[in-house]
Amino acid sequence: MTDGRPQPALTLDRVNKIYRPKGKPPVRAVVELSLAMNRGEIVALLGSSGCGKTSTLRMIAGFEPVTAGSIRLAGRDIHQLPPARRHVAMAFEGYSLYPPLTVRDNIAFALKAKRLARDEVARRVQEVAHLLDIEDVLERYPSSISGGQQQRASLGRALIREADLHLLDEPMGQLEPQLRALLRGRIKHFIKERGLTVILVTHDQTEANALADRIAVMENGVLQQFAEPASLRQRPANLFTGTFIGEPPMNVLEADVAVTERELRFHLADGVTLGYPHTAFEQAACAALLRRGRVVLGIRPHAVRLAPTGAPARVEVNQWLGDQSHVAATFAGSMLVTVEHRRVPMAPGDVIGVAFAPEDLHVFDIDSGAAIVHGRRAA
């Protein structure tokens, strides 16, 4: 029985992966991972090396056994099925092309196995080759083309297949930035036009933001947050997500919270105090802050405002990057980075004033890292 709502295309329910290397302690690569994605959705698994994203992808594909938990795809439990019976297409980071076959035959392999008409196979191969800009290497063999071309051929072989789920493992890691930017738009259009359901593994935030409808941020095998890209940036669930998402990273400052008759105050190191009227925060947000006492403030570099009457900071570095200035300054015992979309006449040693609008503040619990307040609202 269902409640009438669409059922998820893929569900991971408390999935665990433990590696047991001989003579070494067990390694928990994935810990109690639960998430559900919709049909036609693109989800990115995002995290640093060793966070568990590739282990998750390989368990879904069937190349790694699940230690505990279950995986359900298109209404079927698949975690105990062999890879060939899961109806999953995968583009490997390591390409995995068939050396004796041309690029054309590698891409067409799954279609020929289904005995599609020759003209239909040729049309679809040409379409995906044009998409990935590899038309000129279709008659060559994998050993005679570049790593980037091999990666695109592997991606084309996965995208051309009819499957319940497409898995893309770092699909553009070997490509130069200009080509990567072009293909991101093409690939997303291709996926959406055909209603494919896709999981993308990447460590590249730009790629995840450009392609994914939702992003699952992982660290140490644990899902930190699963949300739309804008929500990850504007309402991070915890300090890890707040500092991991965004470039340059979020500035963080420890502070003691106090209240006076007129203000809510954050007391930082070196005697720096930030004061805001009570009306700057909603009542629930104020109460949540006061219950903690000591917190971590987060402020994104683009939200740091230069103000002559602001709190003092001493410039350490001023970098002009062609379209914006990144200024790093010592502030309240920490390093604070601000981004300005113009050249700023500042030299190392200059004292500047900085200010943070209350709507731009993110406040986290100092012990657990959980978000307490985003701007004016309690988390």
C-alpha positions, 0 to 999 in steps of 0.5 A: 500500500502507498499513500499516493505519493510517487515512490522513490526510484532508489532507497538506501536504508541504513547501509553500512560498509566495513572493510576487514583488511588482513592483520589490520583493524576493521575500516568503517567506510560507510556508516548507517547511510539512509537516503532516497532519490526520485525518478529523473533526479540527479544526485551528487555524492560529494566529499573528500577522498576516503569519505565513503562516496565511491564505496557507496556507489560500488555497493549500489552497482554490486561490485562491493557487498553490503555489510548491513542494510538494504538497497532498493531500486525501481521496486526491487531489493537489489543489494543481494543481486549480482551486478548484471541483474541490477539494471544499473549502468556505470561509468568508471573513474578508471574507464574500463573500456574493452581494449580489442574494441574500437571506441564506437564498438565500446559505446555500442556494446550494450545496444548490440547485446540487446540486438537493436537494429544496426541503424538505430545503434549507429544513430544513438552512438553518433548522438552520444559521440557528438554530445561528448565531442569524441566523433573523431576517435570513434574508429580508434582503439582505447590504447591510441587515445588520450585519458580524457578521450577514454573517460568520455568514451566510458561516460558515453557507454554508460549514458547510452544504456537503458537502465533504472539507474546511471552511476557516474564515478568522477566522470570528468576528472581527466578533462581540461576546465574549458571542456569540462564546463562545456560538457556539464551543460550538455550532459545535464540537458541530455540526462533531463531530456531523457528522464534518466536517474543519475548518481554522480560521485565527485569531489568537485563542488562546481561539478556537483552544483552544476549537475545535481538536483540534490547533493549528499555531503559525506565525511568519514562514511557519514552522511552530513546533509542531503539537500539542494545546492542552495540549501547547503550553502544557505542553511548548512546542517552543521559546521562541517557542511558549512565549512566544506561547501563554498569557496573560499571556505566559510570563516569561523570564530568562537564566541561567548553569547551574552545579552544586555537590556538592548543587545545580543552580544558575541564576545570574541578573542582579543576583546572584540565584541559584536553587538546586535539589537534584540530585533535583529534575531527572531525570539526563537533564535535568540533563545537558542543562542542564549541556551548555549553560552559559547558558540561558533560563528560562521560568516561567508567571505562574500558576506564580510562587509568592509566598513570604516566603523566596523571591528578592526582587522589587520590585513595580511594578504591582498590578492587580485584574482582578475575579477575579485579581490581576496583579502585575508586579515587577522581578526579576533585571534583568527584569520578572516577572508573577505571577497570584494568584486573590485580592486581594493587599495589595501596593503599588508599591515593596514587596519580595516573595519569589518562588519557582519550583518545578522542575516549573514551569520551562521551559528553552530554548537561548539561541541556537536557542530550542529547548526543553531541559527541561520541569519535571523532564524533558528536552525 
